[in-house]
Amino acid sequence: MSTRCPPNEPDPPPGGFVTPAGAPPWAKAVLGFTFPGVFLVYLAQTAVGIGTHTDGVATLAGLVLLAAFCVCYLFALAEWNGPIRNGVSRRAWALFGTMIALTVAVAPLAHEDVWVMYVFICSLAVGMFRARGLLAVVVLTLLAMFLPPAIPAWRAGVQWDPAFTIPLISLALFAFFAVIRTNVELTEARGEIARLAAEGERSRIARDLHDLLGHSLTSITIKASLAKRVSADDPERAATEIGEVESLAREALADVRAAVGGYREVTLAAELATGREVLRAAGIDPQFPGAVDLVDPAHRELFGWVVREGLTNVVRHARATRCTIELGPSHVSVSDDGVGGEGAPGSEWEPGRRTNGARTGAGNGLAGLRERVEAAGGTLTAGPGPDGGWRVTADIGEPAVRDTATTDASSEALATAPSGSGTIPDPSDATASGQSSAAAPGPSESARVRARPSAATGPAEASDVATSRVVS
């Protein structure tokens, strides 16, 4: 049912923080370094301390060591790749150890102002080592407080600022990383549940079809083989066996059509309710109407198919954050803010056209949907939306306004129309032929009218016509 081809997903970009799903690789790389790099501005306090307590070559050496510390911090984040990846690579360990060594080297030059570097070491420690990193927070906090007064040459007292700053920042990042890990695990679990549900549904359908067809096809094979063997010696018996083969084949066909009709029963209200939950599970904001009363009842089943096909593509390929459904008496549209296709906004769907983006102009899903909409006398358009993203719209034209007699007559005309004609007969023609009714039929009676064979159509053909509308 796909109408869009998902591009190959790129490898995770450098950077220790989550970036937008639809961002290009270069944007992910920039965000991955820029966001954590902004906080390096706080190391200006350490740079000021180096300039205050040293001069000449020592000042230059201290600033070079501080710059090397910043580079190691950014690449340590890139190598670790944020709170999502489990475990720590050797390169991340090496960069983390280098940061500690650079901090030790800068300490004699910056004196008590070196404690700002402790904050960045603690932030990596709680991210990379989780709860075990809290031990490093405690050690570095005590070191920042009591190391300066322990060295007489620094002429400094107990430092109280790091006593609050280092633990608060470390605990905030610890909670932040825990939330991200939980969200990632939840997303993966939802994807696994959806995959298992799809596999279970496929297994159920395969099992049901096997139960329906296994015995019938075996019987047909045996009887056909028997008819072949006795055809030369006993033509009458062979004819009897062939008749039973025909009967079994019709029964199997009826069973399959009934099963497929049950699987594909669609209502607009049910599709909206199901789609809302599916989008929320996929992390997409559903903006749906609260009721379907505005839609002409004659169009609700068709619009349910449009909603199902549209939401399937949004979930599978759009990489969207929002999906909007608009309903009217005779139209429905499904739009998203995800990956669009080639062509001008609002351009009409062209069968067979492929795009360079994540969409294709016509897949099996849209092709079948277009046939359904055109059979109802409407049009289907699919393409980039006016504000980006993708938009699928089905328009049936003017709202259907029928009186009871016209509805009954059009139902009977639909039942007698040739299968696959692609058009709905004009109800006025059937009304003019004297088939109007004075009393309004109930829903069950209308269903019987729709399935009743005409004089020009035999019972078997009428059954085929009625059922073909279910499975087409």
MIKOLDO-411795 format. One record per residue (C-alpha): residue in one letter; x, y, z. Coordinates in steps of 0.02 Angstrom, whole numbers, plus 50000, padded with zeros to 5 digits. Example, Ala and Ser with C-alpha at 12.3 -4.5 7.8 and 13.67 -1.06 7.14 Angstrom:
<rs>
<'A',<50615,49775,50390>>;
<'S',<50684,49947,50357>>;
</rs>
This chain:
<rs>
<'M',<50000,50000,50000>>;
<'S',<50151,50113,49999>>;
<'T',<50151,50268,49891>>;
<'R',<50321,50329,49945>>;
<'C',<50493,50248,49940>>;
<'P',<50587,50276,50103>>;
<'P',<50765,50334,50071>>;
<'N',<50912,50243,50143>>;
<'E',<50935,50302,50320>>;
<'P',<51106,50382,50349>>;
<'D',<51221,50329,50488>>;
<'P',<51202,50422,50653>>;
<'P',<51287,50592,50639>>;
<'P',<51419,50656,50758>>;
<'G',<51350,50735,50912>>;
<'G',<51289,50678,51079>>;
<'F',<51113,50744,51070>>;
<'V',<50955,50694,50977>>;
<'T',<50927,50794,50816>>;
<'P',<50767,50811,50712>>;
<'A',<50722,50651,50619>>;
<'G',<50700,50736,50450>>;
<'A',<50856,50845,50458>>;
<'P',<50990,50818,50323>>;
<'P',<51157,50742,50378>>;
<'W',<51251,50907,50375>>;
<'A',<51118,50988,50485>>;
<'K',<51126,50844,50607>>;
<'A',<51315,50861,50616>>;
<'V',<51306,51048,50645>>;
<'L',<51173,51030,50780>>;
<'G',<51268,50886,50858>>;
<'F',<51421,50997,50885>>;
<'T',<51338,51166,50904>>;
<'F',<51217,51127,51045>>;
<'P',<51346,51057,51167>>;
<'G',<51476,51180,51102>>;
<'V',<51373,51328,51161>>;
<'F',<51401,51281,51342>>;
<'L',<51589,51287,51320>>;
<'V',<51574,51475,51340>>;
<'Y',<51576,51448,51528>>;
<'L',<51758,51397,51514>>;
<'A',<51792,51583,51491>>;
<'Q',<51807,51591,51681>>;
<'T',<51951,51466,51672>>;
<'A',<52031,51566,51532>>;
<'V',<52021,51724,51638>>;
<'G',<52100,51629,51782>>;
<'I',<52244,51576,51668>>;
<'G',<52272,51756,51615>>;
<'T',<52265,51817,51794>>;
<'H',<52389,51695,51869>>;
<'T',<52513,51678,51723>>;
<'D',<52595,51783,51589>>;
<'G',<52692,51761,51429>>;
<'V',<52722,51585,51367>>;
<'A',<52632,51507,51516>>;
<'T',<52472,51601,51471>>;
<'L',<52482,51544,51290>>;
<'A',<52515,51364,51343>>;
<'G',<52367,51368,51463>>;
<'L',<52249,51432,51329>>;
<'V',<52310,51298,51206>>;
<'L',<52278,51164,51338>>;
<'L',<52104,51235,51369>>;
<'A',<52065,51234,51183>>;
<'A',<52123,51053,51172>>;
<'F',<52005,51013,51317>>;
<'C',<51859,51087,51219>>;
<'V',<51900,50984,51065>>;
<'C',<51914,50824,51167>>;
<'Y',<51746,50861,51249>>;
<'L',<51656,50882,51083>>;
<'F',<51733,50727,51005>>;
<'A',<51699,50626,51161>>;
<'L',<51515,50671,51142>>;
<'A',<51522,50624,50958>>;
<'E',<51604,50457,50993>>;
<'W',<51485,50417,51134>>;
<'N',<51337,50477,51027>>;
<'G',<51230,50532,51172>>;
<'P',<51127,50434,51298>>;
<'I',<51057,50313,51168>>;
<'R',<51205,50198,51134>>;
<'N',<51242,50066,51263>>;
<'G',<51422,50043,51317>>;
<'V',<51574,50154,51296>>;
<'S',<51700,50132,51155>>;
<'R',<51888,50132,51180>>;
<'R',<51902,50297,51089>>;
<'A',<51776,50376,51207>>;
<'W',<51875,50309,51354>>;
<'A',<52035,50383,51280>>;
<'L',<51956,50553,51253>>;
<'F',<51883,50553,51428>>;
<'G',<52054,50511,51502>>;
<'T',<52135,50648,51397>>;
<'M',<52012,50774,51467>>;
<'I',<52061,50726,51644>>;
<'A',<52247,50742,51600>>;
<'L',<52220,50914,51522>>;
<'T',<52125,50970,51677>>;
<'V',<52271,50918,51787>>;
<'A',<52390,51014,51673>>;
<'V',<52284,51172,51676>>;
<'A',<52257,51171,51865>>;
<'P',<52427,51251,51911>>;
<'L',<52394,51388,51784>>;
<'A',<52211,51430,51822>>;
<'H',<52217,51395,52011>>;
<'E',<52044,51390,52089>>;
<'D',<51959,51434,51923>>;
<'V',<51998,51261,51855>>;
<'W',<51839,51194,51937>>;
<'V',<51734,51245,51784>>;
<'M',<51822,51106,51688>>;
<'Y',<51760,50985,51821>>;
<'V',<51581,51022,51767>>;
<'F',<51612,50957,51591>>;
<'I',<51700,50802,51655>>;
<'C',<51553,50766,51771>>;
<'S',<51425,50791,51632>>;
<'L',<51513,50659,51526>>;
<'A',<51535,50544,51676>>;
<'V',<51349,50538,51720>>;
<'G',<51305,50513,51537>>;
<'M',<51432,50379,51496>>;
<'F',<51432,50284,51661>>;
<'R',<51256,50327,51724>>;
<'A',<51239,50298,51912>>;
<'R',<51424,50254,51929>>;
<'G',<51467,50427,51865>>;
<'L',<51393,50504,52022>>;
<'L',<51548,50448,52116>>;
<'A',<51652,50560,52003>>;
<'V',<51532,50704,52042>>;
<'V',<51561,50684,52228>>;
<'V',<51751,50672,52211>>;
<'L',<51767,50822,52094>>;
<'T',<51650,50928,52200>>;
<'L',<51756,50898,52356>>;
<'L',<51914,50928,52255>>;
<'A',<51848,51095,52189>>;
<'M',<51802,51151,52365>>;
<'F',<51955,51101,52465>>;
<'L',<52102,51091,52344>>;
<'P',<52129,51281,52330>>;
<'P',<52152,51311,52518>>;
<'A',<52263,51157,52528>>;
<'I',<52391,51236,52410>>;
<'P',<52467,51390,52496>>;
<'A',<52536,51463,52334>>;
<'W',<52359,51486,52268>>;
<'R',<52310,51597,52416>>;
<'A',<52127,51546,52405>>;
<'G',<51998,51491,52531>>;
<'V',<51863,51358,52524>>;
<'Q',<51764,51373,52363>>;
<'W',<51575,51369,52392>>;
<'D',<51516,51402,52214>>;
<'P',<51564,51228,52148>>;
<'A',<51485,51149,52302>>;
<'F',<51315,51189,52226>>;
<'T',<51349,51211,52041>>;
<'I',<51434,51044,52003>>;
<'P',<51304,50931,52091>>;
<'L',<51154,51027,52022>>;
<'I',<51212,51023,51841>>;
<'S',<51266,50841,51854>>;
<'L',<51100,50784,51929>>;
<'A',<51002,50883,51798>>;
<'L',<51099,50800,51656>>;
<'F',<51081,50630,51739>>;
<'A',<50891,50650,51738>>;
<'F',<50894,50720,51561>>;
<'F',<50990,50572,51493>>;
<'A',<50877,50450,51586>>;
<'V',<50722,50528,51506>>;
<'I',<50799,50515,51332>>;
<'R',<50846,50333,51360>>;
<'T',<50669,50295,51419>>;
<'N',<50592,50379,51267>>;
<'V',<50706,50287,51147>>;
<'E',<50668,50120,51230>>;
<'L',<50481,50158,51225>>;
<'T',<50489,50200,51040>>;
<'E',<50582,50039,51004>>;
<'A',<50456,49940,51106>>;
<'R',<50310,50018,51011>>;
<'G',<50392,49974,50846>>;
<'E',<50418,49796,50903>>;
<'I',<50236,49783,50960>>;
<'A',<50176,49848,50791>>;
<'R',<50288,49724,50700>>;
<'L',<50227,49578,50806>>;
<'A',<50047,49632,50780>>;
<'A',<50071,49636,50592>>;
<'E',<50152,49465,50594>>;
<'G',<50011,49397,50701>>;
<'E',<49881,49468,50581>>;
<'R',<49970,49391,50431>>;
<'S',<49978,49224,50520>>;
<'R',<49793,49234,50563>>;
<'I',<49744,49272,50383>>;
<'A',<49856,49134,50317>>;
<'R',<49782,49012,50443>>;
<'D',<49604,49059,50399>>;
<'L',<49634,49046,50213>>;
<'H',<49719,48878,50238>>;
<'D',<49569,48817,50337>>;
<'L',<49450,48881,50204>>;
<'L',<49542,48815,50051>>;
<'G',<49640,48665,50113>>;
<'H',<49497,48540,50117>>;
<'S',<49405,48612,49966>>;
<'L',<49557,48612,49851>>;
<'T',<49605,48436,49906>>;
<'S',<49429,48375,49866>>;
<'I',<49430,48464,49698>>;
<'T',<49597,48386,49652>>;
<'I',<49539,48211,49697>>;
<'K',<49373,48226,49605>>;
<'A',<49454,48303,49451>>;
<'S',<49582,48162,49446>>;
<'L',<49442,48033,49464>>;
<'A',<49341,48114,49324>>;
<'K',<49493,48108,49211>>;
<'R',<49520,47922,49243>>;
<'V',<49338,47869,49214>>;
<'S',<49300,47989,49071>>;
<'A',<49337,47859,48937>>;
<'D',<49245,47711,49017>>;
<'D',<49104,47798,49111>>;
<'P',<49066,47971,49039>>;
<'E',<48909,47989,49145>>;
<'R',<49004,47966,49308>>;
<'A',<49141,48084,49245>>;
<'A',<49009,48217,49213>>;
<'T',<48942,48191,49389>>;
<'E',<49116,48213,49464>>;
<'I',<49147,48370,49359>>;
<'G',<48982,48441,49422>>;
<'E',<49038,48411,49601>>;
<'V',<49205,48494,49562>>;
<'E',<49111,48647,49500>>;
<'S',<49004,48649,49656>>;
<'L',<49155,48636,49771>>;
<'A',<49244,48774,49676>>;
<'R',<49095,48891,49695>>;
<'E',<49085,48854,49880>>;
<'A',<49271,48889,49902>>;
<'L',<49255,49052,49805>>;
<'A',<49108,49107,49911>>;
<'D',<49204,49065,50072>>;
<'V',<49356,49164,50016>>;
<'R',<49251,49314,49967>>;
<'A',<49160,49310,50133>>;
<'A',<49325,49300,50227>>;
<'V',<49404,49441,50128>>;
<'G',<49248,49547,50150>>;
<'G',<49260,49522,50337>>;
<'Y',<49443,49572,50341>>;
<'R',<49414,49728,50238>>;
<'E',<49260,49798,50322>>;
<'V',<49295,49983,50343>>;
<'T',<49204,50125,50432>>;
<'L',<49259,50306,50439>>;
<'A',<49235,50323,50627>>;
<'A',<49335,50164,50662>>;
<'E',<49477,50218,50547>>;
<'L',<49488,50387,50633>>;
<'A',<49492,50307,50805>>;
<'T',<49621,50177,50755>>;
<'G',<49726,50302,50659>>;
<'R',<49732,50421,50807>>;
<'E',<49809,50286,50917>>;
<'V',<49929,50228,50782>>;
<'L',<49993,50405,50751>>;
<'R',<50016,50436,50937>>;
<'A',<50114,50274,50953>>;
<'A',<50225,50332,50809>>;
<'G',<50256,50501,50891>>;
<'I',<50148,50599,50767>>;
<'D',<50023,50729,50825>>;
<'P',<49849,50683,50754>>;
<'Q',<49738,50831,50715>>;
<'F',<49573,50744,50676>>;
<'P',<49391,50799,50678>>;
<'G',<49293,50744,50830>>;
<'A',<49144,50674,50734>>;
<'V',<49094,50613,50561>>;
<'D',<48915,50680,50562>>;
<'L',<48961,50811,50431>>;
<'V',<49002,50676,50302>>;
<'D',<48865,50612,50189>>;
<'P',<48825,50434,50250>>;
<'A',<48840,50372,50071>>;
<'H',<49024,50422,50069>>;
<'R',<49082,50367,50242>>;
<'E',<49145,50194,50194>>;
<'L',<49241,50263,50045>>;
<'F',<49316,50401,50153>>;
<'G',<49367,50267,50278>>;
<'W',<49473,50187,50141>>;
<'V',<49550,50356,50100>>;
<'V',<49593,50386,50283>>;
<'R',<49667,50211,50301>>;
<'E',<49778,50227,50148>>;
<'G',<49832,50404,50191>>;
<'L',<49878,50362,50371>>;
<'T',<49970,50205,50319>>;
<'N',<50087,50308,50213>>;
<'V',<50108,50442,50345>>;
<'V',<50162,50314,50475>>;
<'R',<50273,50212,50360>>;
<'H',<50363,50344,50259>>;
<'A',<50322,50526,50299>>;
<'R',<50439,50554,50448>>;
<'A',<50310,50684,50499>>;
<'T',<50273,50766,50665>>;
<'R',<50092,50814,50627>>;
<'C',<49951,50739,50525>>;
<'T',<49789,50829,50486>>;
<'I',<49625,50758,50421>>;
<'E',<49490,50872,50352>>;
<'L',<49313,50811,50322>>;
<'G',<49170,50884,50224>>;
<'P',<49002,50821,50160>>;
<'S',<49083,50759,50000>>;
<'H',<49271,50774,50022>>;
<'V',<49411,50712,50135>>;
<'S',<49596,50756,50141>>;
<'V',<49744,50682,50234>>;
<'S',<49898,50793,50247>>;
<'D',<50062,50789,50342>>;
<'D',<50213,50899,50371>>;
<'G',<50340,50763,50329>>;
<'V',<50439,50721,50173>>;
<'G',<50352,50784,50016>>;
<'G',<50376,50737,49836>>;
<'E',<50432,50815,49674>>;
<'G',<50324,50940,49585>>;
<'A',<50227,51095,49626>>;
<'P',<50120,51103,49782>>;
<'G',<49948,51034,49751>>;
<'S',<50000,50952,49588>>;
<'E',<49890,50811,49533>>;
<'W',<49939,50630,49548>>;
<'E',<50017,50555,49392>>;
<'P',<50013,50365,49383>>;
<'G',<50184,50286,49366>>;
<'R',<50281,50445,49408>>;
<'R',<50425,50423,49530>>;
<'T',<50505,50563,49629>>;
<'N',<50677,50597,49695>>;
<'G',<50610,50615,49870>>;
<'A',<50526,50489,49981>>;
<'R',<50368,50474,49876>>;
<'T',<50314,50390,49718>>;
<'G',<50172,50452,49615>>;
<'A',<50073,50292,49609>>;
<'G',<50084,50136,49713>>;
<'N',<49967,49990,49726>>;
<'G',<49876,50075,49870>>;
<'L',<49839,50238,49780>>;
<'A',<49799,50147,49618>>;
<'G',<49666,50043,49704>>;
<'L',<49604,50193,49801>>;
<'R',<49588,50296,49643>>;
<'E',<49483,50159,49564>>;
<'R',<49367,50160,49715>>;
<'V',<49347,50349,49712>>;
<'E',<49317,50357,49524>>;
<'A',<49191,50216,49537>>;
<'A',<49096,50328,49657>>;
<'G',<49101,50471,49531>>;
<'G',<49240,50568,49619>>;
<'T',<49422,50616,49594>>;
<'L',<49579,50579,49693>>;
<'T',<49730,50694,49699>>;
<'A',<49895,50659,49787>>;
<'G',<50049,50766,49791>>;
<'P',<50148,50897,49888>>;
<'G',<50040,51005,49999>>;
<'P',<50033,51196,49988>>;
<'D',<50138,51211,50146>>;
<'G',<50253,51064,50111>>;
<'G',<50229,50883,50160>>;
<'W',<50107,50772,50068>>;
<'R',<49920,50785,50040>>;
<'V',<49793,50656,49979>>;
<'T',<49620,50722,49938>>;
<'A',<49463,50632,49881>>;
<'D',<49320,50737,49815>>;
<'I',<49152,50661,49767>>;
<'G',<49079,50825,49705>>;
<'E',<48910,50887,49765>>;
<'P',<48840,50807,49924>>;
<'A',<48721,50666,49884>>;
<'V',<48541,50722,49916>>;
<'R',<48418,50583,49882>>;
<'D',<48242,50546,49934>>;
<'T',<48193,50372,49988>>;
<'A',<48133,50315,49818>>;
<'T',<48290,50377,49729>>;
<'T',<48404,50292,49856>>;
<'D',<48313,50127,49834>>;
<'A',<48317,50142,49645>>;
<'S',<48501,50187,49638>>;
<'S',<48543,50039,49750>>;
<'E',<48454,49920,49632>>;
<'A',<48536,50001,49481>>;
<'L',<48707,49981,49564>>;
<'A',<48674,49795,49593>>;
<'T',<48632,49767,49409>>;
<'A',<48775,49871,49338>>;
<'P',<48920,49774,49260>>;
<'S',<49065,49746,49377>>;
<'G',<49214,49862,49349>>;
<'S',<49113,49987,49247>>;
<'G',<49193,50128,49349>>;
<'T',<49034,50234,49357>>;
<'I',<48875,50240,49459>>;
<'P',<48712,50236,49357>>;
<'D',<48605,50392,49361>>;
<'P',<48469,50366,49493>>;
<'S',<48345,50468,49391>>;
<'D',<48351,50337,49252>>;
<'A',<48301,50201,49373>>;
<'T',<48168,50312,49450>>;
<'A',<48094,50352,49280>>;
<'S',<48078,50167,49243>>;
<'G',<47944,50150,49376>>;
<'Q',<48050,50079,49519>>;
<'S',<48011,50213,49648>>;
<'S',<47940,50158,49814>>;
<'A',<47810,50243,49924>>;
<'A',<47876,50172,50087>>;
<'A',<48052,50200,50152>>;
<'P',<48148,50036,50166>>;
<'G',<48251,50002,50320>>;
<'P',<48438,49969,50315>>;
<'S',<48417,49781,50300>>;
<'E',<48293,49800,50158>>;
<'S',<48411,49917,50066>>;
<'A',<48547,49787,50082>>;
<'R',<48431,49656,50009>>;
<'V',<48387,49770,49864>>;
<'R',<48572,49798,49830>>;
<'A',<48605,49611,49818>>;
<'R',<48444,49562,49726>>;
<'P',<48479,49496,49549>>;
<'S',<48392,49577,49402>>;
<'A',<48305,49488,49262>>;
<'A',<48457,49507,49152>>;
<'T',<48576,49437,49281>>;
<'G',<48576,49260,49347>>;
<'P',<48598,49221,49531>>;
<'A',<48781,49172,49513>>;
<'E',<48824,49326,49411>>;
<'A',<48732,49440,49530>>;
<'S',<48828,49365,49676>>;
<'D',<48990,49397,49582>>;
<'V',<48942,49577,49549>>;
<'A',<48895,49612,49730>>;
<'T',<49048,49526,49800>>;
<'S',<49168,49607,49677>>;
<'R',<49130,49774,49758>>;
<'V',<49189,49704,49923>>;
<'V',<49353,49634,49864>>;
<'S',<49398,49761,49729>>;
</rs>
